[in-house]
Amino acid sequence: MNCPTASHNPELLVALAAGELSLDRAQEMERHLAECPPCRIAAAEQAAVWRALDAWDAPPVSVDFNRRLYSRIDQGAGLSWLQRLAHAFRSMPLRQALPLSATACLLLMAGLIAYNPIHPVPAAPNGNIVRANQVERTLDDIELLRQFNSAGSAESAHPDAM
Amino acid sequence: MGAVAITLDYDAELMLRVKEGDGGSFAILLEKHRASVVHFVYRLVQEQAIAEELSQEVFLRVYRSRSGYEPTAKFKTWLFRIATHLALNWLRDEKHERSQERLDDVTADLPARQVSDRRPSVEQELVYEVRLEEIRRAIAGLPEKQRAAVLMHKYEEMEYTQIAKVLGCSESAVKSLLFRAYETLRARLAHMEPS
């Protein structure tokens, strides 16, 4: 077998400490360790690390873990899309939430602009026509009134003409 | 390997049932993987309350993404990918610095406790606490990906291929991460004798 230390390949040393080697491979490795002091030292150190890590127990999970989880699931089921969005941002670190919020705002504004353009709304062409007609009609009315008045004054000046 | 394949099929099958609206299958998956996820996240972030909060988020995301679930990878790989992503994000956040400060406070308390009571059982307890603190610090001192790789390899007994999928890198990259991590840990922890 290749010497793990000389070949800079610690895979076998790690696998030996982890108990991942087959019986044959483990026996072969043990034979090598008996002959190779550097590998023996490395294997002993790796085994010591393994034992040290074994000592680190994680605390038990809280008894109400499931209850809290299902409560969050139930809350989520009744939320609107806006509330879910808010919740997603709330559980996100500020460093991530800020750029995402800014991007979301920009997209929202872009969407609003696309659907409701800010530039002034041009007057409808029909509106111009209506206004021109109205002006023409008003001018006609004024002209008619003026003619009527002038006719009336002529009439009063020459009553016999009637 | 056969047992792993059966586990994969069973978990994926359960998740497919969850996709179809079977809440009972989700409960089975939760029961099966809850402890390993919480413990993994705890060893990564080293704070129990945060670990449980993040683990809840992991299972919440699994549940919420049920409709789009496709069994393209092992369920556990997918689960730990979400867990690693959330935990590493948290570690990168400012909160990590605050927790480190709290960790320092705990260490600073230890000598005072040692002086106050000299009974052997308490001494043993203190020796254990000091050793544990040393282990926690050694793990916390590893770069993030090395830390996650070691925790999955040592405590979850995950294969290199599975760890590679979780971390989104090649199998050879995982081996390199692991061996560098164990080399660092050997330098820091090899002096420890079993109590």
Contacts between the chains, C-beta under 8 A, distances in Angstrom:
chain1	res1	chain2	res2	distance
A	10	B	179	4.8
A	10	B	182	6.9
A	10	B	183	7.2
A	11	B	175	6.4
A	11	B	179	7.0
A	14	B	178	6.8
A	14	B	179	6.7
A	14	B	182	5.8
A	18	B	153	7.5
A	18	B	154	7.6
A	42	B	186	7.6
A	44	B	190	7.8
A	45	B	186	4.4
A	45	B	190	3.7
A	46	B	182	6.5
A	46	B	186	6.3
A	46	B	190	7.9
A	48	B	186	7.8
A	48	B	189	6.8
A	48	B	190	4.7
A	48	B	191	7.7
A	48	B	192	6.1
A	48	B	193	7.6
A	49	B	182	6.4
A	49	B	185	4.8
A	49	B	186	5.5
A	49	B	189	5.0
A	49	B	190	6.0
A	50	B	154	7.6
A	51	B	192	7.6
A	51	B	194	5.3
A	52	B	131	7.2
A	52	B	135	5.5
A	52	B	189	4.6
A	52	B	192	4.7
A	53	B	135	6.6
A	53	B	154	5.3
A	53	B	155	7.8
A	53	B	185	7.7
A	53	B	189	7.8
A	55	B	128	7.6
A	55	B	131	6.5
A	55	B	132	6.8
A	55	B	135	6.8
A	55	B	195	7.6
A	56	B	43	7.2
A	56	B	132	6.2
A	56	B	135	5.0
A	56	B	136	7.1
A	56	B	139	7.9
A	58	B	38	7.3
A	58	B	39	3.7
A	58	B	42	4.8
A	58	B	43	6.2
A	59	B	42	6.9
A	59	B	48	5.2
A	61	B	34	6.1
A	61	B	35	5.7
A	61	B	38	4.8
A	61	B	39	8.0
A	61	B	52	7.0
A	62	B	52	5.9
A	65	B	34	6.6
A	65	B	38	7.4
A	65	B	52	6.2
A	65	B	55	7.7
A	65	B	56	7.3
A	66	B	30	6.7
A	66	B	34	7.7
A	68	B	56	6.3
A	69	B	30	7.2
A	69	B	56	5.1
A	69	B	59	5.7
A	69	B	60	6.9
A	72	B	56	6.4
A	72	B	60	5.8
A	73	B	60	6.6
A	73	B	63	5.8
A	76	B	60	7.1
A	76	B	64	6.9
A	91	B	57	6.2
A	93	B	89	6.4
A	93	B	90	7.1
A	93	B	92	7.7
A	93	B	93	4.0
A	93	B	94	7.7
A	93	B	95	7.7
A	94	B	93	7.7
A	94	B	94	7.7
A	95	B	92	7.7
A	95	B	93	6.3
A	95	B	94	7.6
A	96	B	89	7.3
